[in-house]
Amino acid sequence: MHVEHFMTKNPVACDANEPVEGVARLMRDKGVGCVVVLRNGRVAGIVTDRQLALGVLGEGLGADTPVEDVMTSDPACLTEQDNLFSAIDTMRSAGVVRRVPVVNAKKELLGIVSISDIAPIAKDLIDAILLEDLHHSTSEAQILTGAKRIVKEIRRPTKLDKLMPEQETRPVTEATPGVDEARRSRR
């Protein structure tokens, strides 16, 4: 499944020179936790509500600080043709990020993929794999139950097959007197 099928189209974006106060209001008004930052119409970075709180308030920066001062520059990006597995791998290899912008060849913003977009698809995929594995295991169990018919042919160990306590400590390579002769007589 390609990213274009599960990405969020038209994500919230702002210009790199936008003051952090305006970006915080944009997040509040749109009900989002991150904003993609653009420079000349191309993805330049991404900023999260956590970065605003820690990077601005935690560092004592002013409300007029440009968002580019606290954003993650050059974030990992996906294309519409990337698949689910490459999206997961990109999120993991980029430092376990929760959101990744989707761009075209010119790095123009097309959408965004978040962990909440992937989670339901991954759950369905895992369920399908487990169901297939369960079906395969059930088939194997039916084959194994057919083995009960030939169990009668398999001989159970007898007392003669057991070693005496003093013989159990001997190396296997040594001949065990009495036991070897008993085994040969049964054959």
C-alpha positions as a Markdown table, in Angstrom:
| # | Residue | x | y | z |
|---|---|---|---|---|
| 1 | Met | 0.0 | 0.0 | 0.0 |
| 2 | His | 1.4 | 3.3 | -1.1 |
| 3 | Val | 1.7 | 6.4 | 1.2 |
| 4 | Glu | -0.7 | 8.3 | -1.0 |
| 5 | His | -3.5 | 6.1 | 0.2 |
| 6 | Phe | -3.2 | 6.8 | 3.9 |
| 7 | Met | -1.4 | 10.1 | 4.2 |
| 8 | Thr | -3.2 | 13.2 | 5.5 |
| 9 | Lys | -3.6 | 15.6 | 2.5 |
| 10 | Asn | -3.2 | 19.4 | 3.0 |
| 11 | Pro | -1.3 | 19.4 | 6.3 |
| 12 | Val | -1.0 | 22.6 | 8.3 |
| 13 | Ala | 2.1 | 24.5 | 7.2 |
| 14 | Cys | 3.7 | 27.9 | 7.8 |
| 15 | Asp | 6.6 | 30.0 | 6.5 |
| 16 | Ala | 10.1 | 29.6 | 8.1 |
| 17 | Asn | 10.0 | 33.3 | 9.2 |
| 18 | Glu | 6.7 | 33.0 | 11.1 |
| 19 | Pro | 7.0 | 33.9 | 14.8 |
| 20 | Val | 6.5 | 31.0 | 17.2 |
| 21 | Glu | 3.5 | 32.7 | 18.8 |
| 22 | Gly | 1.7 | 32.6 | 15.4 |
| 23 | Val | 2.7 | 28.9 | 14.9 |
| 24 | Ala | 1.4 | 28.1 | 18.4 |
| 25 | Arg | -2.0 | 29.8 | 17.6 |
| 26 | Leu | -2.1 | 27.9 | 14.3 |
| 27 | Met | -1.6 | 24.6 | 16.1 |
| 28 | Arg | -4.3 | 25.5 | 18.6 |
| 29 | Asp | -6.8 | 26.7 | 16.0 |
| 30 | Lys | -6.3 | 23.7 | 13.7 |
| 31 | Gly | -6.1 | 21.2 | 16.6 |
| 32 | Val | -2.7 | 19.7 | 15.4 |
| 33 | Gly | 0.5 | 18.9 | 17.2 |
| 34 | Cys | 2.9 | 19.8 | 14.5 |
| 35 | Val | 3.3 | 22.2 | 11.6 |
| 36 | Val | 5.4 | 21.7 | 8.5 |
| 37 | Val | 7.7 | 24.6 | 7.9 |
| 38 | Leu | 8.2 | 25.9 | 4.3 |
| 39 | Arg | 10.8 | 28.1 | 2.8 |
| 40 | Asn | 10.1 | 29.2 | -0.8 |
| 41 | Gly | 7.3 | 26.7 | -1.0 |
| 42 | Arg | 9.5 | 23.7 | -0.2 |
| 43 | Val | 9.8 | 21.7 | 3.0 |
| 44 | Ala | 12.5 | 23.2 | 5.2 |
| 45 | Gly | 11.5 | 21.7 | 8.6 |
| 46 | Ile | 8.9 | 20.5 | 11.0 |
| 47 | Val | 8.0 | 21.9 | 14.4 |
| 48 | Thr | 6.0 | 20.2 | 17.1 |
| 49 | Asp | 4.1 | 21.6 | 20.1 |
| 50 | Arg | 6.7 | 20.0 | 22.3 |
| 51 | Gln | 9.5 | 21.8 | 20.5 |
| 52 | Leu | 7.6 | 25.1 | 21.0 |
| 53 | Ala | 7.2 | 24.4 | 24.7 |
| 54 | Leu | 10.7 | 23.3 | 25.4 |
| 55 | Gly | 12.6 | 25.3 | 22.8 |
| 56 | Val | 10.8 | 28.6 | 23.3 |
| 57 | Leu | 9.6 | 28.6 | 26.9 |
| 58 | Gly | 12.3 | 26.3 | 28.2 |
| 59 | Glu | 15.0 | 28.5 | 26.7 |
| 60 | Gly | 13.4 | 31.8 | 27.5 |
| 61 | Leu | 13.0 | 32.9 | 23.9 |
| 62 | Gly | 10.5 | 35.6 | 22.9 |
| 63 | Ala | 7.2 | 35.1 | 21.2 |
| 64 | Asp | 8.6 | 36.8 | 18.1 |
| 65 | Thr | 11.3 | 34.2 | 17.6 |
| 66 | Pro | 11.2 | 32.8 | 14.1 |
| 67 | Val | 10.0 | 29.2 | 14.0 |
| 68 | Glu | 13.1 | 28.2 | 12.0 |
| 69 | Asp | 15.1 | 28.8 | 15.2 |
| 70 | Val | 13.3 | 25.9 | 17.0 |
| 71 | Met | 12.2 | 23.6 | 14.2 |
| 72 | Thr | 13.8 | 20.3 | 13.1 |
| 73 | Ser | 15.6 | 21.3 | 9.9 |
| 74 | Asp | 15.7 | 19.0 | 6.8 |
| 75 | Pro | 13.3 | 16.4 | 8.3 |
| 76 | Ala | 13.1 | 12.9 | 6.8 |
| 77 | Cys | 10.5 | 12.9 | 4.0 |
| 78 | Leu | 8.5 | 10.3 | 2.1 |
| 79 | Thr | 7.1 | 10.3 | -1.5 |
| 80 | Glu | 3.6 | 9.3 | -2.5 |
| 81 | Gln | 5.0 | 6.1 | -4.0 |
| 82 | Asp | 6.7 | 4.9 | -0.8 |
| 83 | Asn | 5.0 | 2.0 | 0.8 |
| 84 | Leu | 3.9 | 1.3 | 4.4 |
| 85 | Phe | 7.1 | -0.5 | 5.3 |
| 86 | Ser | 9.3 | 2.3 | 4.0 |
| 87 | Ala | 7.2 | 4.8 | 6.0 |
| 88 | Ile | 7.7 | 2.8 | 9.2 |
| 89 | Asp | 11.4 | 2.4 | 8.5 |
| 90 | Thr | 11.8 | 6.1 | 7.8 |
| 91 | Met | 10.1 | 7.0 | 11.1 |
| 92 | Arg | 12.3 | 4.5 | 13.0 |
| 93 | Ser | 15.6 | 5.5 | 11.3 |
| 94 | Ala | 14.9 | 9.2 | 11.7 |
| 95 | Gly | 15.0 | 8.8 | 15.5 |
| 96 | Val | 11.5 | 7.3 | 16.1 |
| 97 | Val | 9.6 | 10.4 | 14.8 |
| 98 | Arg | 5.9 | 10.4 | 14.9 |
| 99 | Arg | 5.2 | 12.5 | 11.8 |
| 100 | Val | 6.9 | 12.6 | 8.3 |
| 101 | Pro | 6.1 | 15.0 | 5.5 |
| 102 | Val | 5.2 | 13.6 | 2.1 |
| 103 | Val | 6.9 | 15.6 | -0.8 |
| 104 | Asn | 7.2 | 15.4 | -4.5 |
| 105 | Ala | 10.6 | 15.5 | -6.4 |
| 106 | Lys | 10.8 | 19.3 | -5.9 |
| 107 | Lys | 10.3 | 18.9 | -2.1 |
| 108 | Glu | 6.9 | 20.6 | -2.3 |
| 109 | Leu | 4.6 | 19.5 | 0.4 |
| 110 | Leu | 1.8 | 17.0 | -0.6 |
| 111 | Gly | 0.8 | 15.6 | 2.8 |
| 112 | Ile | 2.0 | 14.2 | 6.0 |
| 113 | Val | 2.0 | 10.6 | 7.5 |
| 114 | Ser | 1.7 | 10.2 | 11.3 |
| 115 | Ile | 2.0 | 7.2 | 13.5 |
| 116 | Ser | -1.8 | 7.4 | 13.9 |
| 117 | Asp | -2.2 | 7.0 | 10.1 |
| 118 | Ile | -0.1 | 3.8 | 10.2 |
| 119 | Ala | -1.3 | 2.2 | 13.4 |
| 120 | Pro | -4.7 | 0.9 | 12.1 |
| 121 | Ile | -3.1 | -0.5 | 8.9 |
| 122 | Ala | -0.3 | -2.1 | 10.8 |
| 123 | Lys | -2.8 | -3.7 | 13.2 |
| 124 | Asp | -4.8 | -5.1 | 10.3 |
| 125 | Leu | -1.6 | -6.4 | 8.7 |
| 126 | Ile | -0.5 | -8.1 | 11.9 |
| 127 | Asp | -4.0 | -9.6 | 12.4 |
| 128 | Ala | -3.8 | -11.1 | 8.9 |
| 129 | Ile | -0.4 | -12.5 | 9.5 |
| 130 | Leu | -1.5 | -14.1 | 12.8 |
| 131 | Leu | -4.6 | -15.5 | 11.2 |
| 132 | Glu | -2.6 | -17.0 | 8.4 |
| 133 | Asp | -0.1 | -18.4 | 10.9 |
| 134 | Leu | -3.0 | -19.9 | 13.0 |
| 135 | His | -4.5 | -21.5 | 9.8 |
| 136 | His | -1.0 | -23.0 | 9.0 |
| 137 | Ser | -0.6 | -24.3 | 12.5 |
| 138 | Thr | -4.1 | -25.8 | 12.5 |
| 139 | Ser | -3.2 | -27.6 | 9.2 |
| 140 | Glu | 0.0 | -29.0 | 10.8 |
| 141 | Ala | -1.9 | -30.2 | 13.8 |
| 142 | Gln | -4.3 | -32.1 | 11.6 |
| 143 | Ile | -1.4 | -33.8 | 9.9 |
| 144 | Leu | 0.2 | -34.6 | 13.2 |
| 145 | Thr | -3.0 | -36.2 | 14.6 |
| 146 | Gly | -2.9 | -38.6 | 11.7 |
| 147 | Ala | 0.4 | -39.9 | 13.2 |
| 148 | Lys | -1.6 | -41.5 | 16.1 |
| 149 | Arg | -2.4 | -44.4 | 13.8 |
| 150 | Ile | 1.2 | -45.4 | 13.6 |
| 151 | Val | 2.1 | -44.9 | 17.3 |
| 152 | Lys | 1.3 | -48.5 | 17.9 |
| 153 | Glu | 4.4 | -49.4 | 15.7 |
| 154 | Ile | 6.6 | -47.3 | 17.9 |
| 155 | Arg | 8.0 | -49.3 | 20.8 |
| 156 | Arg | 8.0 | -47.9 | 24.3 |
| 157 | Pro | 11.3 | -48.1 | 26.3 |
| 158 | Thr | 11.5 | -51.2 | 28.6 |
| 159 | Lys | 13.3 | -51.7 | 31.8 |
| 160 | Leu | 16.1 | -53.4 | 29.9 |
| 161 | Asp | 16.7 | -50.1 | 28.1 |
| 162 | Lys | 17.5 | -48.2 | 31.3 |
| 163 | Leu | 21.0 | -48.1 | 32.7 |
| 164 | Met | 21.9 | -49.1 | 36.2 |
| 165 | Pro | 22.9 | -46.1 | 38.4 |
| 166 | Glu | 26.6 | -47.0 | 38.3 |
| 167 | Gln | 26.5 | -47.3 | 34.5 |
| 168 | Glu | 24.9 | -43.8 | 34.0 |
| 169 | Thr | 28.1 | -42.0 | 34.8 |
| 170 | Arg | 30.2 | -43.9 | 32.2 |
| 171 | Pro | 31.0 | -42.2 | 28.9 |
| 172 | Val | 28.8 | -43.2 | 26.0 |
| 173 | Thr | 31.7 | -44.6 | 24.1 |
| 174 | Glu | 32.4 | -47.4 | 26.6 |
| 175 | Ala | 30.6 | -50.6 | 26.1 |
| 176 | Thr | 28.1 | -51.3 | 28.8 |
| 177 | Pro | 28.2 | -55.1 | 29.7 |
| 178 | Gly | 24.9 | -56.7 | 30.0 |
| 179 | Val | 22.8 | -54.0 | 28.4 |
| 180 | Asp | 24.4 | -54.4 | 24.9 |
| 181 | Glu | 23.8 | -58.2 | 25.1 |
| 182 | Ala | 20.2 | -57.7 | 26.2 |
| 183 | Arg | 19.6 | -55.3 | 23.3 |
| 184 | Arg | 21.1 | -57.7 | 20.8 |
| 185 | Ser | 18.9 | -60.6 | 22.1 |
| 186 | Arg | 15.7 | -58.6 | 21.5 |
| 187 | Arg | 16.5 | -57.8 | 17.9 |
